[in-house]
Every structure is written in C-alpha cells, then in structure tokens.
Amino acid sequence: MMNIPWDQPATLIDLDGKTPVIGLLLECVMHFSLFKLFAKEQARILLTQPVFREGRKTRTWVLNPDEIEKLVERLNAERKADQ
C-alpha cells in the first residue's frame, strides 16, 4: 500500500459531504495533512487503481484515515531525505 505512486489520480472525499479534492494522490495527501482531527476521521481517498492491503484477499479502491496518515508520514520522510 505504501508504494502507491504519488502521480496516481485520486479523489479525497469527506463523509460529511464537503467538496472533494480531485487530483493526484500527492495533492490529496497534502490536503489531508492540513485537516483537523475531526476532518481527518471523516476523510477517505478514492483511488483510480485498487491496491492490496495487509490481511485482505482482495484489492481495494478506498484508503482509510489511518492509511492516509501513513502516506503523510511517507511524504514527510521523503521531503526530509531530500533536504
């Protein structure tokens, strides 16, 4: 799951029905990182290509908040490594 390319088209959705962010996975993760805790709990990312998840037999199209948070950590680590 952590190897999803940053340039994959994706949509950041909110279970409260706010306007989605449609763009690249990188943009969706960056927006998610700015959310407050309540908004993060309501957010999901819809992928254009399904990915395998640990402990599941099938691939999935939706990333949950804990998985998105791991992508935020990956992004921060990559940025730190580039400095």
N, C-alpha and C positions, 0 to 999 in steps of 0.2 A: 504494500500500500504506500509506503514511503517513497517509492520510486516513480510516482506519477510525475510526468513531465510538467514543468511549470507552464509550458505553452499550450497545454491541452485546453480547448474551450470548455467552460464550465459556467454554472449559474449558482450564485449564492442566494438561497431563499430563506425566508423568515416565516415561522409558523404563525406569526401574528398577522401576516398578510401585507407587510410593507413591500415596497417596490424592490424587485430582485436586482442583483448586480449580475449583469451578463457580460462575460469577457473571458479572459484567460484564468486558469487556476491561480496563477500568481496574484492577479488583481483581487480575486475572491478571498484569498488567504490574507492579503494585506488589509482589505476592508474588515475582515473578521477580527484581525488583531487589534483593531481600534474600538471594537464594540465593548460595551459594559457587560458585566457578568450576566445580567438577565437576558440581554440581547444574544449573547453567545449561546446560552442554553436553548434559545429558540431557533438558532441558525442551522442550516444544513447546506451542503454543496451537492448539487446535481451534476454528475459527470457526463461527458459525451461518450466515454468508453468505460465499460464496467471494469472493476478491479477485484482481485482476490483479497479476501480478508481472513485473518487468522481465525481458525476454528470453524470456518464455514466451508461447505462443499461447493457452493455456487458463488459466482461473482456478483457484485452489487454496483448500483449506479449512484447510491447516495452515501455521503460521508457525514457522520455524526459529529457533534461538537468536540468530543474527546479526540477523534481522529484529525479534525481540522486543527486542533491545538498542537498536535504532533507536527503538522505541516508548518505551523507558525514557528515551532522550535527549530525545525529543519531550515527554514528561511533565515532565522536569526543566526544559526550556526554557519550557514554559507556566507552570509554577509560579514560575519566576524572573521572568517577564514580569508576573505578577500581583502581585508584591511592590512 
